[in-house]
Amino acid sequence: MTFALHQLEHLENRIAPHRERLIRHSIYAKVNSVSRLRSFMESHVFAVWDFMSLLKSLQRSLTCVSVPWLIPTDTEACRLVNEIVLGEESDEDGSGGHASHFELYLEAMTACGANIQPVIDFCDLLRSGEALPFALRKAGVGQAAQEFVLSTFAVIDGGRTSQIAAAFTFGREDVIPDMFRRFVENLCAESPRKFERFLYYLNRHIELDADNHGPKALRMFASICRQDTDEWGAAERAAIAAIDARVRFWNQLEVQLDSLT
């Protein structure tokens, strides 16, 4: 077994209990009515947004996005992250066009009557130059979503590239298909027509992440860490922190859902 495969196996064994808690969380069965779906999406949309920020942070580190252009130091990782960005930032929208997954999510929110104004206001505040914490507060973003986004940006702003890649790979791409399958199972059993646009978003993510983006993210992650045991150790800590942050987010959202019919 190569060094990278051995380290990857060790890391996956270490994060397995944390990952299992996330996959087996009780929240998935509770997104089972229109009112609960609206409440869930109004918070979860900020995790969809900061997913893109995590990904673009990797693209900034692994490719050249400035002028004058310079050769990327890791062409394998460069290629992989660019391919993932292509799918996430300009995917097929199911209607003959293209859109980011964030935009698809906003469409799904609108279709079920969820309130998109706070996330629109938040994006407008960022576009005008406001700092992230201030924009979150001023837009009236819920406490659970604020905490989750700030935990993501703690990695983006202060982490090594290996840690950002670990948060992205193991906290998002690797686990999202299993999380989203749980939502699909319950929503389809409840009323597939009622949740049609959200189900398209979920199924598109399952399809891309399980068969394409997930394996690419793993290759990209291994390419970044290479033979450096220190990088692998730092990455392991970041992966566990990212998964645990999602569990805390789910815990808080579950409390919100329990107060609704």
C-alpha positions in Angstrom: 0.0 0.0 0.0 1.4 3.4 -0.9 1.9 6.1 1.7 -1.0 8.2 0.5 -3.4 5.2 0.5 -2.3 4.2 4.0 -2.8 7.8 5.3 -6.2 8.1 3.6 -7.3 4.8 5.2 -6.1 6.0 8.6 -7.9 9.4 8.2 -11.2 7.7 7.1 -11.1 5.4 10.1 -10.5 8.3 12.4 -13.4 10.4 11.0 -15.8 7.4 10.7 -17.5 7.9 14.1 -18.1 11.6 13.4 -19.3 10.9 9.9 -21.7 8.2 11.2 -23.3 10.6 13.7 -23.9 13.0 10.8 -25.4 10.4 8.5 -27.6 8.9 11.2 -28.9 12.3 12.5 -32.6 12.4 13.2 -33.1 15.7 11.3 -33.6 14.0 7.9 -36.9 12.4 8.9 -38.2 15.7 10.3 -38.1 17.7 7.0 -41.5 16.3 6.2 -43.8 19.2 5.7 -43.9 22.4 3.7 -43.5 24.6 6.8 -40.5 22.5 8.0 -38.9 22.5 4.6 -39.2 26.3 4.4 -37.6 26.7 7.8 -34.8 24.2 7.0 -34.0 25.8 3.7 -33.9 29.4 5.1 -31.0 28.3 7.3 -29.4 25.7 5.1 -29.0 28.1 2.1 -26.1 29.7 3.9 -24.3 26.3 4.0 -24.9 26.1 0.3 -23.4 29.6 -0.1 -20.3 29.0 2.0 -19.7 25.7 0.2 -19.0 27.8 -2.9 -16.7 30.1 -0.8 -14.8 27.0 0.4 -14.4 25.7 -3.1 -13.4 29.1 -4.5 -10.8 29.4 -1.8 -9.3 26.1 -3.0 -9.4 27.3 -6.6 -7.5 30.5 -5.5 -4.8 28.4 -3.8 -4.4 25.7 -6.4 -4.7 27.7 -9.6 -3.6 31.1 -10.9 -6.6 33.5 -10.9 -4.5 36.7 -11.1 -2.7 38.6 -13.8 0.0 38.1 -14.9 -0.6 34.4 -15.1 1.9 31.9 -13.6 2.1 28.2 -13.9 0.2 26.4 -11.0 2.6 24.5 -8.7 0.3 21.4 -8.7 -1.2 20.8 -12.1 -3.1 17.7 -11.0 -4.8 19.5 -8.2 -5.3 22.5 -10.5 -7.2 20.4 -13.0 -9.3 18.7 -10.5 -10.5 21.8 -8.7 -11.3 23.6 -12.0 -13.4 20.6 -13.0 -15.3 20.7 -9.7 -15.8 24.5 -10.0 -17.2 24.1 -13.5 -19.9 21.8 -12.2 -20.7 23.7 -9.1 -20.7 27.2 -10.5 -22.3 26.6 -13.9 -24.2 23.2 -13.8 -27.1 22.2 -16.0 -30.2 23.7 -14.5 -32.7 21.0 -15.6 -34.4 23.5 -17.9 -31.9 23.7 -20.8 -29.7 26.4 -19.3 -26.9 26.6 -16.7 -26.7 27.9 -13.1 -24.7 27.6 -10.0 -26.0 25.2 -7.4 -26.6 28.2 -5.1 -28.9 29.6 -7.7 -30.7 26.2 -8.1 -31.2 26.2 -4.4 -32.7 29.7 -4.4 -35.1 28.5 -7.2 -36.1 25.6 -5.0 -36.7 27.9 -2.0 -38.9 30.2 -4.1 -40.9 27.2 -5.5 -41.8 26.1 -1.9 -42.5 29.6 -0.6 -39.4 29.9 1.5 -38.1 33.4 2.3 -35.0 34.2 0.2 -34.8 37.9 1.2 -32.2 37.4 4.1 -29.7 35.6 1.9 -30.2 38.1 -0.9 -29.7 41.0 1.5 -26.6 39.2 2.9 -25.1 38.8 -0.6 -25.9 42.5 -1.4 -24.1 43.6 1.8 -21.0 41.5 0.9 -21.1 43.0 -2.6 -21.1 46.5 -1.1 -18.0 45.7 0.9 -19.3 44.8 4.3 -17.4 42.4 6.5 -18.8 38.9 6.8 -19.8 38.9 10.5 -21.5 42.3 10.1 -23.3 41.2 6.9 -24.6 38.1 8.7 -26.0 40.1 11.6 -27.4 43.0 9.5 -29.2 40.6 7.1 -31.0 38.9 10.1 -29.4 35.5 9.5 -30.3 33.0 12.2 -27.8 32.2 14.9 -27.3 28.5 13.8 -26.5 29.6 10.2 -24.2 32.4 11.5 -22.2 30.0 13.6 -21.8 27.5 10.8 -20.7 30.0 8.2 -18.2 31.5 10.7 -16.8 28.1 11.4 -16.3 27.6 7.7 -14.5 30.9 7.3 -12.3 30.2 10.2 -10.8 27.4 8.0 -10.8 29.6 4.9 -9.1 32.5 6.5 -6.7 30.7 8.8 -6.2 27.2 7.5 -3.5 25.6 5.4 -4.5 24.5 1.9 -4.6 20.9 3.2 -7.1 21.8 5.9 -9.3 23.7 3.5 -9.2 20.7 1.2 -10.0 18.4 4.1 -13.0 20.5 5.2 -14.2 20.5 1.6 -13.6 16.9 0.8 -14.7 15.2 4.0 -17.0 17.8 5.4 -18.8 18.3 2.1 -18.2 16.3 -1.0 -17.6 12.9 0.6 -20.6 13.1 3.0 -23.2 15.1 1.0 -24.5 12.2 -1.1 -25.3 10.1 2.0 -26.9 13.1 3.7 -29.0 14.1 0.7 -30.1 10.5 0.1 -31.7 10.6 3.5 -33.6 13.8 2.6 -34.7 12.3 -0.7 -36.0 9.1 0.9 -38.2 11.0 3.3 -39.4 13.8 1.0 -40.3 11.3 -1.8 -42.3 9.2 0.7 -44.1 12.4 1.9 -44.9 14.1 -1.4 -42.5 14.1 -4.4 -44.5 16.7 -6.4 -44.6 19.2 -3.6 -40.8 19.2 -3.3 -40.0 18.7 -7.0 -37.4 21.5 -7.4 -35.7 20.8 -4.1 -35.5 17.1 -5.1 -33.9 18.1 -8.4 -31.2 20.0 -6.4 -30.7 17.0 -4.1 -30.5 14.4 -6.8 -28.2 16.5 -8.9 -25.8 16.8 -6.0 -26.0 13.1 -5.3 -25.3 12.2 -8.9 -22.3 14.6 -9.3 -20.8 14.2 -5.8 -21.0 10.4 -5.6 -19.7 9.6 -9.1 -17.6 12.7 -10.1 -16.9 15.4 -7.6 -16.3 13.2 -4.6 -13.7 11.0 -6.2 -12.0 14.1 -7.7 -11.9 15.8 -4.4 -10.3 12.8 -2.8 -7.6 12.8 -5.5 -7.1 16.5 -5.2 -6.8 16.2 -1.4 -4.2 13.4 -1.7 -2.2 15.4 -4.2 -2.1 18.3 -1.8 -0.9 16.3 1.2 1.5 14.0 -0.6 4.1 12.5 1.6 3.9 15.1 4.4 2.7 13.5 7.7 2.3 16.9 9.3 -0.1 17.9 6.5 -2.1 14.7 6.9 -2.4 15.3 10.7 -3.6 18.9 10.2 -6.0 17.7 7.6 -7.5 15.1 9.9 -8.2 17.7 12.6 -9.9 20.0 10.0 -12.0 17.1 8.6 -13.3 16.2 12.1 -14.0 19.8 12.9 -15.9 20.4 9.7 -18.1 17.3 10.3 -18.7 18.2 13.9 -19.7 21.7 12.9 -22.4 20.2 10.6 -23.7 18.0 13.4 -24.0 21.1 15.6 -25.8 22.9 12.8 -28.2 20.0 12.4 -28.8 19.9 16.2 -29.8 23.5 16.2 -32.0 23.3 13.1 -33.7 20.2 14.6 -34.8 22.3 17.6 -36.3 24.8 15.2 -38.2 22.1 13.2 -39.6 20.5 16.4 -41.5 23.7 17.1 -43.3 23.5 13.7 -46.0 21.3 12.4 
